[in-house]
Amino acid sequence: MPAASKVKVLLDTYECNGCGGCAELCPEVFRMDETGEKAELLKADCRPLTPELAEAVKMCAQQCIELETC
Ligand code: SF4
């Protein structure tokens, strides 16, 4: 996927194990919810695919973050 792509972020909170990696790598898009056990999206709109976002997707061990071209 080229760096200039725009993507919509989809998060499967059922599969999320709460490791916090995505929120650490890309705090612009992800944060942990109030229980601290699940990630949640700060921004789910169509947005540029930044290197930080791509890294968060790659590093999620549960593979619960998906990007959809928009
Ligand atoms: S990196 Fe994946 S498993 Fe870890 S908190 Fe984020 S969405 Fe959940």
Residues whose N, C-alpha, C, O or C-beta is under 5 A from the ligand:
A	BS01	SF4	C16 N17 G18 C19 G20 G21 C22 A39 C60 A61 Q62 C64
